[in-house]
Amino acid sequence: MKSVYVVGDIHGCFDALMRIEESIGRHAAGRGCQPLIVSVGDLIDRGPDSLQVVQHVMRGVAEGSWTAVAGNHEACLFESLYGLVPDARQLLPLPEYIIPFERQFGRDTEEHAEEWRMFARSRSDSWLRQGGRVTIESFGCDPHRAESWLERTDELRFLAGLRLLWESERTVVSHALAFSGDITYARRLMAGQQPVHELAEHDKHIQGLLWNRGYAALPADPVKIHVSGHTPLNNVARHEEQRRIMIDTACVYGNLLTAWCEDTDELVQVEEQKHTW
């Protein structure tokens, strides 16, 4: 029998990931279960071992022991890559949450090539300063030569395929503090029922699913518990009336990596050292 464990933002902390996976395994085995570990996103950036984290989760997904949703740091990676290397779309799928620049602004990329390059470079530089540089270096690539990032096609294809939501009968997981309309939008988008050319609507809900830190007065789902990461906290925050659990416990900042067990409502936690980037 599978037992769901939702784990907070890993941010390239491979050692903490190995230790919490071991602890989860013991916790599940004590109840005669096999764990299914669900990442809230932000597998990458800031910590030193993003490549190892991604490759480990890739193997877990293939084996059926892991799954993951997209985080804002994965989105920043692809915004940078597709902005700087438009031909990347010929090699990799476009993540469902990314809209190409020319569709965002309604202008031709050839006519405004230099403008695009300046805009994309500023976005990329900001992401690299926020922890992206150590990710690209862990990939064995040059942070300032985006074409080289495509050498990690398998890992990039995996990250590009991450969805915006994961759900069970009792739980819905998104990266950020999504509102109910964001959850509905993501479900429609994942089912192919929501046209992404409605740019203002798309942008509003993607911001909610990947970036929002503002609290909603109402639950994100009328029945399910909503589990999210994104906002680093000293410990898990529970908001009972909104059926909300926030489990990013600032692992990469030298605090805890946390997993929440859906079946028992218990926490599994390991400590991690602080990383700089």
C-alpha positions in Angstrom: 0.0 0.0 0.0 1.3 3.5 -0.9 1.4 6.3 1.6 1.8 9.9 0.5 4.5 12.1 1.9 4.6 15.7 0.6 8.1 17.2 0.9 9.0 20.9 1.0 11.4 22.9 -1.2 14.6 21.0 -1.6 16.6 23.6 -3.5 19.6 21.5 -4.4 20.2 20.1 -0.9 20.9 16.5 -2.0 22.3 15.4 1.4 19.2 16.5 3.2 17.1 14.8 0.5 18.9 11.5 1.0 18.4 11.7 4.8 14.7 12.6 4.7 14.0 9.9 2.1 15.6 7.4 4.5 13.5 8.7 7.4 10.3 8.6 5.3 11.1 5.0 4.4 11.4 4.0 8.0 8.2 5.9 8.9 6.2 4.2 6.1 7.7 0.8 6.8 6.6 1.0 10.4 3.0 1.1 9.1 3.5 -1.6 6.5 3.5 1.0 3.6 5.5 2.0 0.7 6.0 5.8 0.4 5.0 8.0 -2.5 7.0 11.2 -2.1 5.5 14.4 -3.6 7.7 17.4 -4.1 6.1 20.9 -3.9 8.7 22.1 -6.5 11.8 24.2 -6.3 14.0 21.1 -6.7 16.8 23.4 -8.0 18.8 26.6 -7.2 20.7 27.9 -4.2 21.9 24.5 -2.8 25.0 22.9 -4.2 23.7 19.7 -5.8 20.7 20.5 -8.0 21.8 18.0 -10.7 21.9 15.2 -8.2 18.5 16.2 -6.8 16.9 16.3 -10.3 18.4 13.0 -11.4 17.3 11.3 -8.2 13.8 12.5 -8.5 13.8 11.5 -12.2 14.7 8.0 -11.2 12.1 8.0 -8.4 9.4 9.1 -10.9 10.4 6.3 -13.3 10.2 3.8 -10.4 6.8 5.1 -9.1 8.2 6.3 -5.7 8.3 10.1 -6.5 6.3 12.8 -8.2 6.7 16.6 -8.3 5.0 19.8 -9.3 6.7 22.8 -10.8 8.0 25.7 -8.7 8.9 29.3 -9.5 12.6 28.4 -9.7 12.0 25.9 -12.4 9.9 28.6 -14.1 12.8 31.1 -13.9 15.1 28.5 -15.5 12.9 28.1 -18.5 12.1 31.8 -18.8 15.8 32.4 -19.1 16.5 29.5 -21.4 13.7 30.2 -23.9 14.4 33.9 -23.8 18.1 33.5 -24.6 17.9 30.5 -26.8 14.7 30.6 -28.9 15.8 27.4 -30.7 15.5 25.5 -27.4 11.8 25.0 -28.3 12.9 22.7 -31.1 14.7 20.4 -28.6 12.5 20.7 -25.5 8.8 20.9 -24.7 7.5 24.3 -23.6 6.3 24.0 -20.0 2.6 24.6 -19.7 3.1 27.7 -17.5 5.6 29.4 -19.9 4.3 31.7 -22.7 7.0 32.7 -25.2 8.0 36.3 -25.2 6.5 37.1 -28.7 3.1 35.8 -27.5 3.3 37.8 -24.3 4.0 41.1 -26.1 2.5 40.4 -29.5 5.6 41.3 -31.4 7.9 39.4 -33.8 11.2 38.2 -32.3 13.2 38.8 -35.5 12.1 42.4 -35.8 12.9 43.1 -32.1 15.8 40.7 -31.7 18.1 43.1 -29.8 15.3 44.2 -27.5 14.4 40.6 -26.7 18.1 39.8 -26.0 18.4 42.7 -23.5 15.1 41.8 -21.8 15.9 38.1 -21.6 19.4 38.8 -20.3 18.1 41.0 -17.5 15.6 38.2 -16.5 18.4 35.6 -16.7 20.9 37.7 -14.7 18.3 38.2 -11.9 17.6 34.4 -11.7 21.3 33.5 -11.7 21.9 35.8 -8.8 18.9 34.2 -6.9 20.6 30.8 -7.0 20.4 29.8 -10.6 24.2 30.1 -11.1 25.0 27.2 -8.8 22.3 25.1 -10.5 23.9 25.6 -14.0 27.4 25.0 -12.5 26.1 21.7 -11.0 24.9 20.8 -14.5 28.5 21.2 -15.7 27.5 24.1 -17.9 28.4 27.8 -18.3 25.9 30.1 -16.5 26.6 32.9 -19.0 26.3 30.8 -22.1 22.7 29.5 -22.2 23.3 27.4 -25.3 25.5 25.1 -23.1 22.6 24.4 -20.8 21.0 22.3 -23.6 23.7 19.7 -22.9 21.5 18.6 -20.1 18.6 17.7 -22.3 17.3 14.8 -20.3 17.1 16.8 -17.0 15.6 19.8 -18.8 13.0 17.7 -20.5 12.0 16.2 -17.1 11.8 19.7 -15.5 9.8 21.1 -18.4 7.2 18.3 -18.0 6.4 19.1 -14.3 2.8 19.9 -13.9 1.2 22.7 -11.8 -0.8 20.5 -9.5 -0.7 17.0 -7.9 -3.9 15.6 -6.3 -5.1 12.6 -4.3 -8.5 12.0 -3.0 -7.7 14.0 0.1 -4.9 16.5 -0.9 -4.0 19.0 -3.5 -0.4 20.2 -3.9 0.8 23.3 -5.6 4.1 25.2 -5.2 2.7 28.5 -3.8 -0.4 29.6 -1.9 -2.9 29.2 -4.7 -6.4 30.6 -4.5 -9.4 28.5 -5.5 -9.5 30.1 -8.9 -5.9 29.2 -9.5 -6.6 25.6 -8.7 -9.5 25.5 -11.1 -7.4 27.1 -13.8 -4.6 24.6 -13.3 -7.0 21.7 -13.6 -8.5 23.0 -16.8 -5.0 23.8 -18.2 -3.7 20.3 -17.4 -6.8 18.7 -19.0 -6.3 20.8 -22.2 -9.5 22.7 -21.6 -8.1 26.2 -20.9 -6.8 28.3 -23.8 -3.4 29.7 -22.8 -3.7 32.5 -25.4 -5.8 34.4 -22.9 -2.7 36.0 -21.6 -4.0 38.1 -18.7 -6.0 35.3 -17.3 -3.1 32.9 -17.7 -0.6 35.2 -16.1 -2.8 35.9 -13.1 -3.3 32.2 -12.2 0.3 31.2 -12.9 1.4 34.0 -10.5 -0.9 32.5 -7.9 0.3 28.9 -8.5 4.0 29.6 -8.6 4.6 32.9 -6.7 1.8 33.9 -4.4 2.5 34.4 -0.7 -0.7 36.2 0.3 -3.2 34.4 2.4 -6.6 33.5 1.1 -9.6 33.8 3.4 -11.3 30.7 1.8 -9.9 27.2 1.2 -8.2 26.6 -2.1 -10.4 23.5 -2.5 -13.8 22.9 -0.9 -12.9 19.5 0.4 -9.1 18.7 0.1 -6.2 19.8 2.2 -4.0 22.3 0.2 -0.3 21.7 0.8 2.2 24.3 -0.5 5.8 25.3 -0.2 7.5 28.5 -1.6 7.4 30.7 1.6 10.3 29.8 3.9 9.2 29.4 7.5 10.9 28.3 10.7 8.4 25.4 11.0 5.3 24.1 9.3 2.3 26.5 9.3 -1.2 25.0 9.6 -4.3 27.0 8.9 -7.1 24.7 10.0 -10.1 26.8 8.8 -8.6 27.1 5.3 -7.4 23.4 5.3 -3.9 24.8 4.4 -0.5 23.4 5.3 2.7 25.3 4.4 5.8 23.0 4.5 8.8 25.0 3.2 10.9 25.1 6.3 13.9 26.9 4.9 16.1 23.9 4.3 18.6 25.7 2.2 18.8 28.6 4.7 20.1 26.2 7.4 16.9 25.0 9.0 14.8 21.9 8.2 13.6 19.8 5.3 10.1 18.7 6.1 7.7 16.0 4.8 4.1 15.8 5.8 2.4 12.3 5.9 -1.1 12.4 4.4 -2.2 9.3 6.2 -1.1 10.1 9.8 -0.9 13.9 9.7 2.6 13.6 11.1 5.8 15.4 10.1 9.2 13.9 9.1 12.0 16.4 9.4 15.8 16.5 9.0 18.2 19.4 9.7 20.4 21.0 7.0 23.3 23.3 7.0 23.1 26.8 5.6 24.2 27.3 2.0 25.4 30.4 0.2 25.1 31.2 -3.5 
